Amino acid sequence: MGEREMILVLAALLFFSMTSLTVNRFCLQNDETMLQSELQYYAISLAQSIIEEAKTRYFDLAVETEPPPSLSQLPNLFTYPLGPRWDESYPNFSDVDDYHGLNLTITNNTNPSARVNYTVRVQVGYVNETNIDQVVTYKTFYKKMTVIVTSAYLPAPVVLSHVFSYYEF
């Protein structure tokens, strides 16, 4: 084999190895993206499940009675400060504000070889009726729940919010 053929063989090997490395890098990035999406999807589902669960609860302890207080007495009778009563614990909450301060650690057991721990934190606060992004220190007919899910494997926390209105009930 001559010099020219040897150079062509070396060039072909170089081209093949570069193509092989590029394909391997693409496959690795694709796998990483799919795993990242799966982890984020599970975190979103955790946050959404907390919000959906809270939707089945009363707006406030003051309106759990039958008949509920008259509208003229509200929102003065609403709970403040927010949080569970001494005799309540998760998941046996009766109203939305009981979720305030909830901290859970949940392990994803769908894949036994790759268990992932998620930390779920919940914040509930009264919000301004004209600006639902503004949490206020006085009682209103609106409560905003913010669920924050973090994990060592997530690039950023997953944050979902929902505004509960007394008028929905």
N, C-alpha and C positions, 0 to 999 in steps of 0.2 A: 504494500500500500504506500502510495506516494505522499508527499507533503501536503498536496492539495486535498486529497481524500481525508487525511488526518485532521486538517483544519475544518473541513466540512462536518466530520463526525463530532469533533469537539463543539462546534457551533450548534449542531443538532442537540447534543447532550445539554448544553447550556440553555437552549431554548426550551427543551423538555422540562428541565429542572425549574426554570422560572415559571413556566405554565403550571407545573405541579404545585409549587409553593403558592401561587396565586389562587388556585382552586382550593387548596387546603385552608388558606386564610379566609376565603369567602365562606366555606362550609362552617368554620369555627365561629365567624361573626354571625352567621345565620342562626346557629345553635344558641349562641349567647343572647341574641335578640329574642328568640322564641322563649327561652327560659325567663328572661327579664319580663316579657309580656305576661307570661303565666303567673309570675310572682305578683305583678301589679294587678292583674285581673283578680287574683285571690284577695289581695288587700282591699280592692274596691268592693268586692262582695262582702267582706267582713264589715266594712263601714256601712254599706247599704243595709245589711241585715240588722244592725243596731238601730238605724233610723226607722226601718219598717217595723221593728218590734215596738219602738216608742210610739209609732202611729196608732197602735192598738190600745194605748193607755189614755187615761183622762188627761185633760189639759192641765189641771191643777187639783190639789187636794180639796180646795174649796168647792169645786163643782161635782165632787163625787157623791154628794148627798142627793136624795130625791125629796122634793123637787130642788133643783139647783137654786142658789140665791138669785135675787132679782138683779137685772143688769145695772140698776142704780147703785147697788152695793159693791159692784165690781169696778175696777180691779183691786180695790182696797183689801178685799179678803184673800187675795192670792198669796201664795207662799213666798216669803222672803226671810232669810237667805235661802237660796236654792240648794237642793241636795236631798238625799234620802232621810227619812225619819230614823230614829234609833232602832226601831223594830223592823226595818226594811233592809233587804240585801238583794243583790242581783242574783237571779233574774226575776225576783218577785217584787218588782216595782209597781206602784199603782198609778203614778202620773209622770208626765214628761220630765219635770225638773228633778226627779229622783236620780236620773242618769248623770247629773252634774257631778263631776269629780270621779266618775267611773274609770278605773284602770284595770285592764285585762291583759294577760299574756296568753296568746293562743298559738298552739303548735299545729302546723299544717301536717297532717298525718297521711295525706294522699299518696305520698311516695316514701316508704319506710327508709330507703337508703339516703334520702335527702330531706330531712326534717328542717323546717324553717319556722323560727319563732317570730311572731308578730306582736307588737305592743299596741293596744287600742286604748286611746284616751278620749274621753267625752267631756265637752264643755257645753253648758246650757246657760243662757242668759236672756233677760228681757231685752227686747230691741225697740228702737224708736219706730213709731208707726209710719213715719214718712221716709225714714232711711233705715232699711232693715240690716244694713251693715254696721250700724252704730249700736253697740251694746250699752245699755243704760243701767243706772242703779235704782231706778224706780220701777214700780209695777206697771205693766202694760198688758194689752190683750194679745201680745205676740212674744213667743219665745223662740230663740234660735239655737239649734243644736249643731255643734260642730264636732265631727268625729275625725280624729287624727290617727292614722295607722302608720307605724314605722317598723322597719326591720333592717337588720344589718345588710341584707341583700337588695334593698331598694335604693335606687339612686337619690330619691327624694321622698319625703313623707306623702302619703295619700291623704288628702283633706276633702271631706264631703260635708256639706251643710244643708240644713233644712229648716225652714221657718214654720213653726206651728202657730195656728191662730185659734183663739177661743171660739171664733165664729164658725169653725168647721164642725163643731160638736152640737 
